[in-house]
Amino acid sequence: MILKCIECAKEYPIDKVRYECDCGSLLDVIHNTEAVKEQVSKELFDKRLGTKNYPYNSGVWRYKELILPVDEKYIVTRPEGNTNLYKSEKIARFAGLDPKLLFLKHEGENPTGSFKDRGMTTGVTQAKFLNSKIVACASTGNTSASMAAFAAVGNLKPIVFIPEGKIAYGKLAQALAYGANTIQIRGNFDDAMALVKDASLELNLYLLNSVNPFRLEGQKTIIIEMIHQMNWDIPDWIIVPGGNLGNSSAFGKALNELREVGLIERLPRIAVIQAENANPLYLSYLNEFEKYIPVEDPDTIATAIKIGDPVNYKKAVRTIRWTNGVVEQVSDNEIMNAKAIIDGAGIGAEPASCSTIAGLKKLISNGIIKNDEKVCCILTGNLLKDPDATVNYHMEKLEGFDMKYANKPIVCDADYDSVKKVLKNII
C-alpha cells in the first residue's frame, strides 16, 4: 500500500506523515489490487456480518482489507458503522419516486451522530500507527465532534479550529464534552482550514480533515456497507450532500475499487447536492469543470455543508466523471421542507442530510432521474445535531422560509376544559 498523487502520480510511503504531494495536489491511498482480490469475497464479509468480535463488529473494519490492513493493536474504534438502510413511502411519495425504489442510508446513527466517525476511526488509527500524539482539524461541527471522541478513546490530544458563532450548539457541545481544545476563529470554515493546515505542518499536529487520504478510506465503507446490505445489487443512483466533498471523493474511489476486485460489475451514477449559496462544485459543473469557482462567503442553514472552497474538489470532479454523475443545487427552503418530511416519517436528520431528498425531488422533476430507477440517498447526520434549525422551522421563526410543514406547538390554559377543547380539535 502506498500514497500516490492524483495528478503527477508521484508515490510516497504510508509510514511517514504526508497529506499532499510536493506538487500541491491531493493523494490517494493505493491498494495492491491483485493481493486484495485474493483476500476478499462476499462470503468473507457475510461471515463477519453481525459478529461481536473486535474489530469486525465495526462497519468499517469489517471491510479491513479494502480500507487499511493495519495491525489490530493500532485500531481505534467505538465501533462505528452498521447504520440502517431505510425505506419510507412518505419520503418516496414526496420526492416523486416509487417507494420500492428509494433507500435511505442513515449515517446519523454512527456513535457521534454523523458519517465522520467512519473516516475518523481510520484517521485516528493511522495517527496511532505513526505515533502521533496530537490531532487537529478545522470543522463546521461534525468533524470536531467525531475527532474529539476518537482522540479520547485513543488517548490522543485533540485540537479543533471552528468558525466563531457559525456551528450548531449540538455539535459544539460534543467537541467540548469529549475534551477537545477548541479554538474559535473570527472567520469562516475556509479560514479555519487554512490556519489548521499551517499549524499542522509547523507544529507537528496530525491533521484529520478529509485532505488526509486515510480519512476517505474509512468513508468508503458507507458505500461498501450499503451495497452489502443490498445484497451487492447496485442502485442506479447514489445521492450525497456536498460540502468539503470528502464523501463524494470517497464514493468514487470505493466504487472503482469494488469493481477492480470483482465485488461489483458496474458503477451507479453519483449525484452531489449543494446548498444554493455554498455551491462551488455546482457552479464549476455548469462550465463542465473547465474553471473552478469557489464561493467567497458561503451561507446556508445547512451548516455542515457551509463550505465555499472544498479541499476535495478535484477528487469530487473525478467521481462525477467516473460515474457520469451530476451536481445539483437546492435552496434552504427546499432543504428545510424536505427535512420536515424526513423527520415526520420517523427517521429524522440534520439539515445538510436533507439536501439529498430535496435534490432527488428536483432531479426527478427535471427528468434527470427517472421514476423507475433505484436510488439510495445518504443521510449524513442525526436530527439532534442542529435542534435550533428544527425548532425555529416548526415555530415558524425562519425568515424567508414558507415552513409549509410546520408543526407548531399548541399553548393552552392549565385546566381540563381548555385541554379537552384542544384535544377535540386534534382528534
C-alpha positions in Angstrom: 0.0 0.0 0.0 1.3 3.4 -1.0 0.2 7.1 -1.3 0.0 8.4 -4.9 -0.6 11.9 -6.3 -3.8 12.1 -8.2 -2.2 14.4 -10.8 1.6 13.8 -11.2 1.4 10.1 -10.0 4.4 10.6 -7.6 4.4 7.9 -4.9 5.1 8.1 -1.2 5.3 5.5 1.6 2.5 5.3 4.1 4.7 5.2 7.2 5.5 9.0 7.0 3.2 11.9 7.7 2.0 13.4 4.4 -1.2 15.0 3.3 -0.4 16.4 -0.2 2.1 15.8 -3.0 5.1 18.0 -3.4 3.3 19.4 -6.5 0.5 20.5 -4.2 -2.1 18.0 -5.3 -4.1 15.5 -3.3 -3.0 12.0 -2.5 -4.8 8.6 -2.9 -4.2 5.5 -0.8 -3.4 2.9 -3.4 -4.0 -0.8 -2.6 -2.4 -3.8 -4.1 -5.5 -4.8 -6.2 -4.3 -8.3 -7.0 -3.5 -9.1 -3.4 -6.8 -7.7 -2.2 -8.7 -9.7 -4.9 -7.2 -12.9 -3.4 -8.2 -11.9 0.2 -11.8 -10.7 -0.1 -15.1 -12.3 -1.1 -18.8 -11.7 -0.5 -18.7 -14.8 1.7 -16.0 -13.4 3.9 -17.9 -10.2 4.6 -21.2 -12.1 5.1 -19.4 -14.2 7.7 -18.2 -11.2 9.6 -21.6 -9.5 9.5 -23.2 -9.5 12.9 -20.1 -10.6 14.8 -19.4 -9.3 18.2 -15.7 -9.8 17.8 -13.2 -6.9 17.7 -12.5 -5.3 15.2 -15.0 -6.9 12.8 -18.0 -5.7 14.8 -17.3 -2.3 13.2 -19.0 -1.5 10.0 -15.6 0.0 8.9 -13.2 -2.7 10.0 -15.4 -5.5 8.7 -14.0 -4.4 5.3 -10.5 -4.0 6.6 -8.7 -5.5 3.5 -10.4 -2.8 1.4 -9.6 0.0 3.8 -6.5 -0.1 5.9 -4.8 -3.5 6.6 -3.1 -2.3 9.7 -2.1 -4.3 12.8 -5.1 -4.6 15.1 -3.1 -3.1 18.0 -3.4 0.3 16.4 -7.1 0.3 15.7 -9.2 2.9 17.5 -12.9 2.0 17.2 -16.1 2.6 19.1 -17.3 0.7 17.0 -18.8 2.7 14.1 -20.8 2.0 11.0 -23.6 -0.7 11.0 -26.1 2.0 10.0 -29.5 1.2 8.8 -30.9 1.3 5.3 -34.4 2.6 5.5 -37.4 2.6 3.2 -40.2 5.2 3.6 -43.4 5.5 1.5 -43.9 9.1 2.8 -40.5 10.3 1.7 -40.6 8.5 -1.6 -44.0 10.0 -2.5 -42.7 13.4 -1.5 -39.8 13.0 -3.9 -41.9 11.5 -6.7 -40.4 8.0 -6.7 -41.9 4.5 -6.3 -41.4 3.6 -2.6 -39.9 0.3 -3.6 -37.1 2.1 -5.3 -35.9 4.5 -2.6 -33.4 3.6 0.1 -32.1 5.9 2.8 -28.7 5.1 4.3 -28.6 6.9 7.7 -25.1 7.8 8.8 -26.5 9.8 11.6 -26.7 6.5 13.5 -22.9 6.5 14.0 -21.6 6.9 17.6 -21.2 10.7 17.5 -24.2 11.1 15.1 -22.6 11.6 11.7 -20.7 9.8 8.9 -17.5 11.4 10.1 -16.9 8.5 12.5 -16.2 6.2 9.6 -13.3 8.4 8.5 -12.2 9.2 11.9 -11.6 5.6 13.0 -9.2 5.1 10.1 -7.7 8.6 10.5 -7.0 8.2 14.2 -5.8 4.6 13.7 -3.2 6.0 11.2 -2.2 8.6 13.7 -1.6 5.8 16.3 0.4 3.9 13.6 2.6 7.0 13.0 3.0 7.5 16.8 1.4 11.0 16.6 0.3 12.4 20.0 -1.8 15.4 18.9 -4.5 15.5 16.3 -6.2 18.6 14.8 -8.9 19.6 12.4 -11.0 22.5 11.2 -14.7 22.0 11.4 -18.2 23.2 10.8 -19.1 20.9 13.7 -19.3 17.2 12.9 -15.6 16.6 12.2 -14.7 18.3 15.5 -17.2 16.2 17.5 -16.0 12.9 15.9 -12.3 13.7 16.2 -12.6 14.7 19.8 -14.4 11.4 20.6 -12.0 9.1 18.8 -9.0 11.0 20.2 -10.3 10.5 23.7 -10.7 6.7 23.0 -7.2 6.6 21.5 -5.6 8.7 24.3 -4.6 11.5 21.9 -4.8 15.3 22.5 -7.4 16.9 20.2 -7.3 20.5 18.9 -10.2 21.8 16.9 -10.5 25.1 14.9 -14.1 26.3 14.4 -15.6 29.4 12.9 -16.8 31.5 15.8 -20.6 31.5 16.1 -21.2 29.5 13.0 -21.6 26.0 14.1 -24.7 24.4 15.7 -24.6 24.1 19.5 -25.3 20.4 19.4 -22.0 19.8 17.6 -20.0 22.3 19.7 -21.3 20.7 22.8 -19.9 17.3 21.7 -16.4 18.7 21.0 -16.3 20.4 24.3 -17.7 17.4 26.2 -15.2 15.0 24.6 -12.4 17.2 25.8 -11.2 19.0 22.6 -9.1 22.1 22.9 -11.3 24.4 21.0 -10.1 27.5 19.1 -12.8 29.7 17.7 -11.6 31.6 14.6 -13.1 35.0 13.7 -13.8 33.9 10.1 -15.4 31.1 8.2 -14.6 27.4 7.8 -12.2 28.1 4.9 -10.2 30.5 7.1 -10.1 27.8 9.9 -9.0 25.2 7.4 -6.1 27.3 6.1 -4.9 28.0 9.6 -5.0 24.4 10.8 -3.1 23.3 7.7 -0.3 25.8 8.5 -0.3 24.8 12.2 -0.2 21.1 11.4 2.9 21.5 9.2 4.8 23.8 11.6 3.8 22.3 15.0 3.6 18.6 14.2 -0.1 18.2 14.7 -1.6 15.3 12.8 -4.3 16.8 10.5 -7.6 14.9 10.4 -9.6 16.8 7.9 -10.5 15.0 4.7 -7.4 16.3 2.9 -5.9 13.4 4.9 -6.4 10.4 2.5 -6.8 7.9 5.3 -10.0 9.7 6.4 -11.5 8.9 3.0 -10.6 5.3 3.3 -13.0 4.9 6.2 -15.7 6.9 4.4 -15.6 4.4 1.5 -17.4 2.0 3.8 -20.6 4.0 3.6 -20.9 2.7 0.0 -19.4 -0.7 0.7 -21.7 -1.4 3.6 -24.7 0.0 1.7 -24.1 -2.3 -1.3 -23.5 -5.2 1.0 -26.9 -4.5 2.7 -28.5 -4.5 -0.8 -27.0 -8.0 -1.4 -24.5 -6.5 -3.8 -27.3 -5.2 -6.1 -26.2 -1.8 -7.4 -28.7 1.1 -7.4 -29.0 3.3 -10.4 -28.2 6.4 -8.4 -26.5 7.4 -5.1 -27.2 10.9 -3.9 -25.0 12.6 -1.3 -24.7 16.1 0.1 -21.7 18.2 -1.0 -19.7 20.3 1.5 -16.0 19.6 1.7 -16.6 16.8 -0.8 -14.9 14.1 1.2 -17.8 11.6 0.7 -18.2 12.4 -3.0 -14.5 11.7 -3.4 -14.6 8.5 -1.3 -17.6 7.1 -3.1 -16.0 7.2 -6.5 -12.8 5.6 -5.2 -14.8 2.9 -3.4 -16.9 2.0 -6.4 -13.9 1.8 -8.7 -12.0 -0.4 -6.2 -15.0 -2.7 -5.7 -15.2 -3.2 -9.4 -11.4 -3.9 -9.7 -11.6 -6.6 -7.1 -14.6 -8.2 -8.7 -17.3 -7.5 -6.0 -19.4 -5.4 -8.4 -19.7 -5.3 -12.2 -21.0 -1.8 -12.9 -21.0 1.7 -11.3 -24.1 3.6 -10.2 -24.3 7.3 -11.1 -23.5 9.8 -8.3 -25.5 13.0 -7.7 -23.9 15.6 -5.4 -26.3 18.1 -3.9 -25.1 21.5 -2.7 -26.9 24.4 -1.0 -27.6 27.4 -3.3 -25.2 29.8 -1.5 -22.5 27.2 -0.8 -22.2 25.7 -4.2 -18.7 25.8 -5.7 -18.9 22.3 -7.2 -22.3 23.1 -8.8 -21.0 26.4 -10.3 -18.0 24.6 -11.7 -20.2 21.8 -13.0 -22.1 24.3 -15.1 -18.9 25.1 -17.1 -18.1 21.4 -17.3 -15.3 21.9 -14.7 -13.2 24.0 -17.1 -12.9 26.6 -14.3 -13.1 26.2 -10.6 -15.4 28.7 -9.0 -15.0 28.9 -5.2 -17.6 30.8 -3.1 -16.1 33.5 -1.0 -18.7 33.9 1.7 -20.9 30.7 1.7 -24.2 30.9 3.5 -26.8 28.2 4.3 -28.9 26.9 7.1 -27.3 23.5 6.4 -24.1 24.4 8.4 -22.5 21.0 7.8 -22.1 21.9 4.1 -21.4 25.6 4.5 -18.1 25.5 2.7 -17.0 27.6 -0.2 -13.6 26.2 -1.0 -13.7 22.4 -0.5 -10.3 20.7 -0.2 -11.5 17.6 -2.1 -12.8 19.5 -5.2 -10.5 17.7 -7.7 -11.4 14.2 -6.3 -15.1 15.0 -6.4 -14.8 16.1 -10.0 -13.1 12.8 -10.7 -16.0 10.9 -9.1 -18.5 12.8 -11.3 -16.6 12.0 -14.4 -16.0 8.3 -13.4 -19.7 7.7 -12.7 -21.3 10.0 -15.4 -22.7 11.9 -12.4 -24.4 15.2 -11.9 -24.3 18.1 -9.5 -27.5 20.0 -8.4 -28.2 22.8 -6.0 -31.2 23.3 -3.7 -32.5 26.3 -1.7 -32.5 26.4 2.0 -36.3 26.4 1.9 -36.3 23.2 -0.2 -33.9 21.7 2.3 -36.0 22.5 5.3 -39.2 21.3 3.8 -37.6 18.1 2.8 -36.3 17.8 6.4 -39.8 18.2 7.7 -40.9 15.2 5.6 -37.9 13.1 6.6 -38.4 14.0 10.3 -42.1 13.4 10.0 -41.5 9.9 8.6 -39.9 9.0 11.9 -36.4 8.9 10.5 -35.1 12.4 11.1 -31.8 14.1 10.0 -29.9 17.4 10.3 -30.5 19.9 7.5 -27.4 19.1 5.4 -28.6 15.5 5.1 -32.0 16.5 3.8 -30.4 18.2 0.8 -30.4 14.7 -0.7 -34.2 14.3 -0.7 -34.6 17.9 -1.8 -32.1 17.2 -4.6 -33.8 13.9 -5.5 -37.2 15.7 -5.9 -35.6 18.3 -8.1 -33.7 15.8 -10.3 -36.9 13.8 -10.8 -38.9 16.9 -11.6 -36.2 17.9 -14.1 -36.2 14.5 -15.8 -32.6 13.6 -14.8 -33.6 10.7 -12.6 -36.4 8.5 -14.0 -39.2 7.3 -11.7 -38.3 3.7 -12.4 -34.7 4.0 -11.3 -33.4 2.7 -8.0 -32.0 5.4 -5.7 -30.1 5.4 -2.5 -29.9 8.8 -0.6 -27.2 9.3 2.1 -28.4 11.0 5.3 -25.2 12.2 6.8 -26.1 13.5 10.3 -28.5 13.0 13.2 -31.6 15.1 13.8 -30.3 16.3 17.1 -27.1 17.8 15.6 -29.0 21.1 14.9 -32.0 21.4 17.1 -32.3 25.2 16.7 -33.0 24.9 13.0 -35.7 22.3 13.6 -37.4 24.2 16.4 -37.3 27.5 14.5 -38.8 25.9 11.5 -41.8 24.4 13.5 -42.2 27.6 15.5 -42.3 29.5 12.1 -39.4 31.7 13.0 -37.3 31.3 9.9 -37.4 34.5 7.8 -37.8 33.9 4.1 -39.0 30.3 4.5 -42.5 29.1 3.8 -42.4 26.4 6.5 -45.3 24.6 4.8 -45.0 21.5 7.0 -44.5 23.4 10.4 -45.9 21.5 13.4 -46.3 24.4 15.8 -47.0 23.5 19.5 -50.3 24.5 20.9 -50.5 26.6 24.1 -53.5 26.3 26.4 -54.5 27.1 29.9 -53.8 24.6 32.7 -57.4 23.5 33.1 -59.2 20.4 31.8 -61.8 22.2 29.8 -59.1 24.1 27.8 -57.1 20.8 27.3 -60.3 19.0 26.2 -61.1 21.6 23.6 -57.6 21.3 22.2 -57.7 17.5 22.2 -61.1 17.5 20.3 -59.5 19.7 17.6 -56.6 17.2 17.3 -58.7 14.1 17.4 
